[in-house]
């Protein structure tokens, strides 16, 4: 009788452990998928930031070039107007 009860108790513990293991495996799979997605999004945002930084540098250079051109034209205009 005691052996049968012990076997039943051990089987119940085993089933509980198997259920817990399955739950943990499922949770680990979900966390791993979420981490992978987060890494993908991080890399995507980093690429967008890099692209935006390059565009900003190009715009700032263009702005500087235009500023220099405006200054030269103002000087030329002033010289032409004064003569």
Secondary structure, DSSP 8 states (H G I E B T S, - for coil): -HHHHHHHHHHHHHHHHHHHHHHHHHHHHHHHHHHHHHHHHHHHHHHHHHHHHHHHHHHHHHHHHHHHHHHHHHHHHHHHHH-
